[in-house]
Amino acid sequence: YGLKPEIGRQDGNKGLILQRDDKGAYQAFRPSGKGLFIEGQVRDAVVLSNRKTGKDKLLIARNNDIVLSVSLQQ
């Protein structure tokens, strides 16, 4: 990886959340600042919308672990 041993590998982080406003601009947040912190290696995520209730869910797929479902607030 070309890094000094005292630095270690830098191939992972805690991530961030991008929130889009009505004008299409994005603002970045730390996950802890939005009340969302997912342990493990996240491989994919998708938002499912329920047209009947108007409530959205975030499904999170993690490597070698169960899929998580998180209710989203508007």
N, CA, C and O atoms as CSV, one atom per row, in Angstrom:
chain,resi,resn,atom,element,x,y,z
A,1,TYR,N,N,0.806,-1.206,0.000
A,1,TYR,CA,C,0.000,0.000,0.000
A,1,TYR,C,C,0.846,1.267,0.000
A,1,TYR,O,O,0.321,2.369,-0.161
A,2,GLY,N,N,2.130,1.115,0.177
A,2,GLY,CA,C,3.029,2.253,0.078
A,2,GLY,C,C,2.997,3.198,1.264
A,2,GLY,O,O,3.408,4.351,1.136
A,3,LEU,N,N,2.518,2.742,2.420
A,3,LEU,CA,C,2.474,3.599,3.605
A,3,LEU,C,C,3.485,3.122,4.632
A,3,LEU,O,O,3.829,1.941,4.670
A,4,LYS,N,N,3.959,4.035,5.464
A,4,LYS,CA,C,4.882,3.674,6.530
A,4,LYS,C,C,4.160,2.803,7.554
A,4,LYS,O,O,2.967,2.993,7.790
A,5,PRO,N,N,4.871,1.842,8.172
A,5,PRO,CA,C,4.234,0.935,9.133
A,5,PRO,C,C,3.540,1.655,10.284
A,5,PRO,O,O,2.499,1.196,10.754
A,6,GLU,N,N,4.091,2.769,10.744
A,6,GLU,CA,C,3.478,3.475,11.876
A,6,GLU,C,C,2.159,4.159,11.505
A,6,GLU,O,O,1.370,4.508,12.384
A,7,ILE,N,N,1.922,4.350,10.207
A,7,ILE,CA,C,0.665,4.965,9.765
A,7,ILE,C,C,-0.422,3.914,9.609
A,7,ILE,O,O,-1.576,4.160,9.957
A,8,GLY,N,N,-0.067,2.750,9.091
A,8,GLY,CA,C,-1.049,1.687,8.891
A,8,GLY,C,C,-1.875,1.902,7.633
A,8,GLY,O,O,-1.747,2.916,6.947
A,9,ARG,N,N,-2.726,0.921,7.348
A,9,ARG,CA,C,-3.581,1.001,6.157
A,9,ARG,C,C,-4.683,2.030,6.363
A,9,ARG,O,O,-5.154,2.246,7.479
A,10,GLN,N,N,-5.075,2.647,5.282
A,10,GLN,CA,C,-6.104,3.683,5.335
A,10,GLN,C,C,-7.207,3.358,4.340
A,10,GLN,O,O,-7.534,4.168,3.472
A,11,ASP,N,N,-7.777,2.166,4.472
A,11,ASP,CA,C,-8.770,1.741,3.490
A,11,ASP,C,C,-10.190,1.709,4.044
A,11,ASP,O,O,-11.065,1.066,3.464
A,12,GLY,N,N,-10.422,2.384,5.140
A,12,GLY,CA,C,-11.777,2.404,5.693
A,12,GLY,C,C,-11.973,3.638,6.558
A,12,GLY,O,O,-11.014,4.226,7.058
A,13,ASN,N,N,-13.221,4.013,6.724
A,13,ASN,CA,C,-13.538,5.137,7.600
A,13,ASN,C,C,-14.965,4.985,8.104
A,13,ASN,O,O,-15.646,4.014,7.774
A,14,LYS,N,N,-15.406,5.924,8.885
A,14,LYS,CA,C,-16.754,5.884,9.459
A,14,LYS,C,C,-17.806,6.402,8.483
A,14,LYS,O,O,-19.002,6.288,8.749
A,15,GLY,N,N,-17.378,6.967,7.362
A,15,GLY,CA,C,-18.328,7.431,6.351
A,15,GLY,C,C,-18.943,8.773,6.691
A,15,GLY,O,O,-18.565,9.428,7.662
A,16,LEU,N,N,-19.898,9.162,5.868
A,16,LEU,CA,C,-20.636,10.396,6.099
A,16,LEU,C,C,-22.013,10.275,5.465
A,16,LEU,O,O,-22.283,9.377,4.667
A,17,ILE,N,N,-22.864,11.200,5.844
A,17,ILE,CA,C,-24.222,11.241,5.293
A,17,ILE,C,C,-24.341,12.496,4.451
A,17,ILE,O,O,-24.004,13.588,4.910
A,18,LEU,N,N,-24.816,12.352,3.227
A,18,LEU,CA,C,-25.077,13.500,2.366
A,18,LEU,C,C,-26.578,13.737,2.335
A,18,LEU,O,O,-27.352,12.855,1.966
A,19,GLN,N,N,-26.978,14.943,2.728
A,19,GLN,CA,C,-28.393,15.295,2.727
A,19,GLN,C,C,-28.634,16.333,1.638
A,19,GLN,O,O,-27.964,17.365,1.583
A,20,ARG,N,N,-29.601,16.042,0.777
A,20,ARG,CA,C,-29.909,16.921,-0.350
A,20,ARG,C,C,-31.073,17.827,0.007
A,20,ARG,O,O,-32.070,17.380,0.573
A,21,ASP,N,N,-30.938,19.108,-0.330
A,21,ASP,CA,C,-32.042,20.036,-0.077
A,21,ASP,C,C,-32.932,20.154,-1.314
A,21,ASP,O,O,-32.682,19.498,-2.326
A,22,ASP,N,N,-33.957,20.980,-1.233
A,22,ASP,CA,C,-34.927,21.128,-2.321
A,22,ASP,C,C,-34.317,21.698,-3.604
A,22,ASP,O,O,-34.870,21.517,-4.689
A,23,LYS,N,N,-33.184,22.381,-3.480
A,23,LYS,CA,C,-32.541,22.989,-4.646
A,23,LYS,C,C,-31.488,22.079,-5.275
A,23,LYS,O,O,-30.858,22.448,-6.266
A,24,GLY,N,N,-31.297,20.889,-4.700
A,24,GLY,CA,C,-30.342,19.937,-5.255
A,24,GLY,C,C,-28.942,20.043,-4.688
A,24,GLY,O,O,-28.049,19.313,-5.117
A,25,ALA,N,N,-28.729,20.938,-3.730
A,25,ALA,CA,C,-27.418,21.066,-3.091
A,25,ALA,C,C,-27.297,20.035,-1.968
A,25,ALA,O,O,-28.294,19.655,-1.356
A,26,TYR,N,N,-26.085,19.593,-1.707
A,26,TYR,CA,C,-25.834,18.586,-0.679
A,26,TYR,C,C,-25.073,19.185,0.492
A,26,TYR,O,O,-24.247,20.083,0.329
A,27,GLN,N,N,-25.372,18.669,1.675
A,27,GLN,CA,C,-24.642,19.032,2.877
A,27,GLN,C,C,-24.158,17.740,3.529
A,27,GLN,O,O,-24.915,16.774,3.632
A,28,ALA,N,N,-22.898,17.719,3.970
A,28,ALA,CA,C,-22.309,16.519,4.573
A,28,ALA,C,C,-22.438,16.562,6.089
A,28,ALA,O,O,-22.253,17.608,6.712
A,29,PHE,N,N,-22.762,15.402,6.677
A,29,PHE,CA,C,-22.891,15.264,8.123
A,29,PHE,C,C,-22.141,14.023,8.574
A,29,PHE,O,O,-22.030,13.048,7.832
A,30,ARG,N,N,-21.631,14.068,9.788
A,30,ARG,CA,C,-21.116,12.854,10.412
A,30,ARG,C,C,-22.313,11.993,10.778
A,30,ARG,O,O,-23.352,12.522,11.174
A,31,PRO,N,N,-22.189,10.676,10.652
A,31,PRO,CA,C,-23.327,9.807,10.981
A,31,PRO,C,C,-23.850,10.005,12.398
A,31,PRO,O,O,-25.060,9.969,12.618
A,32,SER,N,N,-22.957,10.214,13.360
A,32,SER,CA,C,-23.391,10.390,14.745
A,32,SER,C,C,-24.212,11.665,14.913
A,32,SER,O,O,-25.063,11.733,15.801
A,33,GLY,N,N,-23.975,12.668,14.083
A,33,GLY,CA,C,-24.726,13.915,14.154
A,33,GLY,C,C,-26.155,13.779,13.662
A,33,GLY,O,O,-26.984,14.645,13.937
A,34,LYS,N,N,-26.459,12.708,12.940
A,34,LYS,CA,C,-27.806,12.451,12.433
A,34,LYS,C,C,-28.471,11.280,13.145
A,34,LYS,O,O,-29.571,10.865,12.777
A,35,GLY,N,N,-27.793,10.742,14.175
A,35,GLY,CA,C,-28.370,9.625,14.918
A,35,GLY,C,C,-28.285,8.292,14.206
A,35,GLY,O,O,-29.050,7.377,14.511
A,36,LEU,N,N,-27.366,8.168,13.261
A,36,LEU,CA,C,-27.219,6.925,12.504
A,36,LEU,C,C,-25.762,6.484,12.544
A,36,LEU,O,O,-24.872,7.195,12.077
A,37,PHE,N,N,-25.532,5.306,13.106
A,37,PHE,CA,C,-24.191,4.730,13.107
A,37,PHE,C,C,-24.337,3.239,12.877
A,37,PHE,O,O,-25.001,2.556,13.656
A,38,ILE,N,N,-23.736,2.733,11.837
A,38,ILE,CA,C,-23.852,1.329,11.457
A,38,ILE,C,C,-22.506,0.651,11.671
A,38,ILE,O,O,-21.499,1.068,11.098
A,39,GLU,N,N,-22.487,-0.391,12.492
A,39,GLU,CA,C,-21.274,-1.187,12.699
A,39,GLU,C,C,-21.107,-2.160,11.536
A,39,GLU,O,O,-22.090,-2.630,10.965
A,40,GLY,N,N,-19.869,-2.455,11.192
A,40,GLY,CA,C,-19.599,-3.443,10.162
A,40,GLY,C,C,-19.282,-2.808,8.819
A,40,GLY,O,O,-19.223,-1.586,8.684
A,41,GLN,N,N,-19.081,-3.660,7.840
A,41,GLN,CA,C,-18.728,-3.218,6.496
A,41,GLN,C,C,-19.993,-3.108,5.655
A,41,GLN,O,O,-20.553,-4.116,5.226
A,42,VAL,N,N,-20.434,-1.888,5.426
A,42,VAL,CA,C,-21.636,-1.660,4.622
A,42,VAL,C,C,-21.290,-1.874,3.157
A,42,VAL,O,O,-20.333,-1.294,2.645
A,43,ARG,N,N,-22.069,-2.706,2.492
A,43,ARG,CA,C,-21.842,-3.016,1.084
A,43,ARG,C,C,-22.805,-2.283,0.164
A,43,ARG,O,O,-22.456,-1.948,-0.967
A,44,ASP,N,N,-24.021,-2.035,0.650
A,44,ASP,CA,C,-25.015,-1.362,-0.186
A,44,ASP,C,C,-26.124,-0.827,0.705
A,44,ASP,O,O,-26.331,-1.315,1.816
A,45,ALA,N,N,-26.823,0.163,0.220
A,45,ALA,CA,C,-27.959,0.728,0.941
A,45,ALA,C,C,-28.975,1.218,-0.081
A,45,ALA,O,O,-28.613,1.684,-1.161
A,46,VAL,N,N,-30.254,1.107,0.276
A,46,VAL,CA,C,-31.320,1.536,-0.620
A,46,VAL,C,C,-32.474,2.073,0.221
A,46,VAL,O,O,-32.747,1.567,1.309
A,47,VAL,N,N,-33.146,3.098,-0.290
A,47,VAL,CA,C,-34.326,3.650,0.376
A,47,VAL,C,C,-35.564,3.051,-0.271
A,47,VAL,O,O,-35.716,3.078,-1.493
A,48,LEU,N,N,-36.449,2.509,0.564
A,48,LEU,CA,C,-37.733,1.980,0.105
A,48,LEU,C,C,-38.828,2.929,0.551
A,48,LEU,O,O,-38.906,3.284,1.727
A,49,SER,N,N,-39.672,3.341,-0.380
A,49,SER,CA,C,-40.774,4.251,-0.071
A,49,SER,C,C,-42.084,3.488,-0.034
A,49,SER,O,O,-42.378,2.695,-0.929
A,50,ASN,N,N,-42.875,3.730,1.011
A,50,ASN,CA,C,-44.205,3.150,1.133
A,50,ASN,C,C,-45.204,4.222,0.718
A,50,ASN,O,O,-45.426,5.184,1.454
A,51,ARG,N,N,-45.795,4.065,-0.431
A,51,ARG,CA,C,-46.707,5.089,-0.954
A,51,ARG,C,C,-47.975,5.217,-0.123
A,51,ARG,O,O,-48.562,6.297,-0.052
A,52,LYS,N,N,-48.402,4.132,0.504
A,52,LYS,CA,C,-49.627,4.177,1.313
A,52,LYS,C,C,-49.436,4.982,2.588
A,52,LYS,O,O,-50.283,5.801,2.943
A,53,THR,N,N,-48.321,4.751,3.278
A,53,THR,CA,C,-48.091,5.428,4.556
A,53,THR,C,C,-47.241,6.685,4.409
A,53,THR,O,O,-47.261,7.549,5.286
A,54,GLY,N,N,-46.502,6.795,3.319
A,54,GLY,CA,C,-45.615,7.933,3.121
A,54,GLY,C,C,-44.332,7.839,3.933
A,54,GLY,O,O,-43.556,8.792,3.979
A,55,LYS,N,N,-44.104,6.692,4.575
A,55,LYS,CA,C,-42.906,6.510,5.394
A,55,LYS,C,C,-41.850,5.747,4.603
A,55,LYS,O,O,-42.151,4.792,3.887
A,56,ASP,N,N,-40.607,6.194,4.751
A,56,ASP,CA,C,-39.488,5.568,4.055
A,56,ASP,C,C,-38.668,4.720,5.016
A,56,ASP,O,O,-38.607,4.989,6.216
A,57,LYS,N,N,-38.036,3.684,4.457
A,57,LYS,CA,C,-37.117,2.837,5.218
A,57,LYS,C,C,-35.800,2.763,4.461
A,57,LYS,O,O,-35.770,2.737,3.230
A,58,LEU,N,N,-34.734,2.729,5.210
A,58,LEU,CA,C,-33.399,2.551,4.655
A,58,LEU,C,C,-32.971,1.121,4.942
A,58,LEU,O,O,-32.878,0.719,6.102
A,59,LEU,N,N,-32.707,0.345,3.882
A,59,LEU,CA,C,-32.195,-1.013,4.032
A,59,LEU,C,C,-30.689,-0.976,3.817
A,59,LEU,O,O,-30.202,-0.407,2.841
A,60,ILE,N,N,-29.959,-1.591,4.743
A,60,ILE,CA,C,-28.506,-1.550,4.719
A,60,ILE,C,C,-27.968,-2.972,4.691
A,60,ILE,O,O,-28.221,-3.759,5.603
A,61,ALA,N,N,-27.223,-3.297,3.636
A,61,ALA,CA,C,-26.607,-4.618,3.505
A,61,ALA,C,C,-25.163,-4.536,3.989
A,61,ALA,O,O,-24.386,-3.695,3.537
A,62,ARG,N,N,-24.820,-5.431,4.924
A,62,ARG,CA,C,-23.466,-5.473,5.472
A,62,ARG,C,C,-22.795,-6.790,5.097
A,62,ARG,O,O,-23.459,-7.811,4.920
A,63,ASN,N,N,-21.494,-6.752,4.980
A,63,ASN,CA,C,-20.718,-7.930,4.615
A,63,ASN,C,C,-20.839,-9.007,5.692
A,63,ASN,O,O,-20.535,-8.756,6.858
A,64,ASN,N,N,-21.284,-10.210,5.304
A,64,ASN,CA,C,-21.397,-11.356,6.211
A,64,ASN,C,C,-22.207,-11.043,7.463
A,64,ASN,O,O,-21.842,-11.478,8.555
A,65,ASP,N,N,-23.285,-10.305,7.327
A,65,ASP,CA,C,-24.126,-9.942,8.467
A,65,ASP,C,C,-25.562,-9.778,7.993
A,65,ASP,O,O,-25.842,-9.848,6.796
A,66,ILE,N,N,-26.469,-9.559,8.937
A,66,ILE,CA,C,-27.876,-9.405,8.582
A,66,ILE,C,C,-28.128,-8.041,7.948
A,66,ILE,O,O,-27.366,-7.099,8.162
A,67,VAL,N,N,-29.198,-7.943,7.170
A,67,VAL,CA,C,-29.614,-6.672,6.581
A,67,VAL,C,C,-30.326,-5.862,7.653
A,67,VAL,O,O,-31.168,-6.389,8.381
A,68,LEU,N,N,-29.990,-4.590,7.748
A,68,LEU,CA,C,-30.626,-3.708,8.723
A,68,LEU,C,C,-31.713,-2.886,8.054
A,68,LEU,O,O,-31.604,-2.538,6.878
A,69,SER,N,N,-32.760,-2.577,8.806
A,69,SER,CA,C,-33.844,-1.719,8.340
A,69,SER,C,C,-33.976,-0.555,9.314
A,69,SER,O,O,-34.150,-0.757,10.516
A,70,VAL,N,N,-33.893,0.665,8.787
A,70,VAL,CA,C,-33.966,1.867,9.609
A,70,VAL,C,C,-35.101,2.738,9.090
A,70,VAL,O,O,-35.161,3.029,7.895
A,71,SER,N,N,-36.006,3.157,9.977
A,71,SER,CA,C,-37.084,4.072,9.588
A,71,SER,C,C,-36.514,5.473,9.435
A,71,SER,O,O,-35.749,5.937,10.280
A,72,LEU,N,N,-36.888,6.141,8.355
A,72,LEU,CA,C,-36.396,7.489,8.090
A,72,LEU,C,C,-37.440,8.515,8.483
A,72,LEU,O,O,-38.639,8.308,8.297
A,73,GLN,N,N,-36.964,9.627,9.029
A,73,GLN,CA,C,-37.841,10.735,9.389
A,73,GLN,C,C,-37.649,11.851,8.382
A,73,GLN,O,O,-36.538,12.083,7.906
A,74,GLN,N,N,-38.713,12.529,8.064
A,74,GLN,CA,C,-38.633,13.637,7.106
A,74,GLN,C,C,-38.284,14.924,7.799
A,74,GLN,O,O,-38.173,15.964,7.149
